[in-house]
Amino acid sequence: MFFRIRLMPTLRSFERQQPTPAPSTHNRIRTMDTSTLMLAALTFCLVGATLHARRLGNERRDVMLLGVFSGLMGSGTAISAIL
């Protein structure tokens, strides 16, 4: 599950709540953030649309524009996965 829902604590649970430890980088390596997964999905969709537009014979400049935006989305996905 990608989303975590945190409910408002009641007064009793707030008093008994232990301090949370600092987040470890071990969990960060194994799972990706939701934004990274969404960027990756959008990148793959844009690449698919670019390939389909090329196959249909759209104008060359339109296909190049889709390709440029696919590359930008791909580089944004790579940067967000690294960070």
C-alpha positions in Angstrom: 0.0 0.0 0.0 1.4 3.4 -1.0 -0.6 5.7 1.1 -0.4 6.0 4.9 -3.3 7.5 6.7 -2.6 9.0 10.1 -5.7 9.7 12.2 -5.8 12.4 14.9 -4.7 10.9 18.2 -7.1 11.0 21.2 -5.9 12.6 24.4 -5.1 9.3 26.0 -3.2 7.8 23.1 -1.3 11.1 22.8 -0.1 10.9 26.4 1.1 7.3 26.0 2.7 7.8 22.6 6.4 7.1 22.5 8.8 9.4 20.6 9.2 8.1 17.1 12.8 7.2 16.0 14.5 8.9 13.1 13.5 7.3 9.8 16.1 4.8 8.5 17.4 4.9 5.0 17.0 1.1 4.8 13.2 1.3 4.2 13.8 4.1 1.6 15.9 1.9 -0.5 13.4 -0.9 -0.7 10.3 1.1 -1.5 9.7 4.1 -3.8 7.6 7.1 -2.9 4.2 7.6 -4.5 5.3 10.6 -6.5 8.1 8.6 -8.0 5.7 5.8 -9.0 3.3 8.3 -10.5 6.0 10.0 -12.5 7.2 6.6 -13.8 3.7 5.7 -14.8 3.2 9.0 -16.6 6.6 8.6 -18.3 5.7 5.2 -19.7 2.3 6.5 -20.9 3.9 9.4 -22.7 6.5 7.1 -24.3 3.7 4.9 -25.4 1.8 7.8 -26.9 4.9 9.0 -28.7 5.5 5.6 -30.2 1.9 5.3 -31.2 1.9 8.8 -32.8 5.0 7.9 -34.8 3.4 4.6 -36.0 0.3 6.5 -37.1 2.4 8.9 -39.2 1.8 12.2 -37.4 3.9 15.1 -38.3 7.5 14.8 -37.4 7.6 18.0 -35.2 4.7 16.7 -33.1 6.3 13.4 -32.5 9.6 15.1 -31.6 7.7 17.4 -29.1 6.2 14.3 -27.5 9.7 12.7 -27.4 11.2 15.8 -25.7 8.5 15.7 -23.0 9.0 12.0 -22.6 12.7 12.5 -22.0 12.1 15.3 -19.5 9.6 13.2 -17.6 12.0 10.3 -17.6 14.9 12.4 -16.3 12.5 13.8 -13.6 11.6 10.3 -12.6 15.3 9.3 -12.4 16.1 12.3 -10.2 13.2 11.6 -7.9 14.2 7.9 -7.6 17.7 8.9 -6.7 16.8 11.5 -4.2 
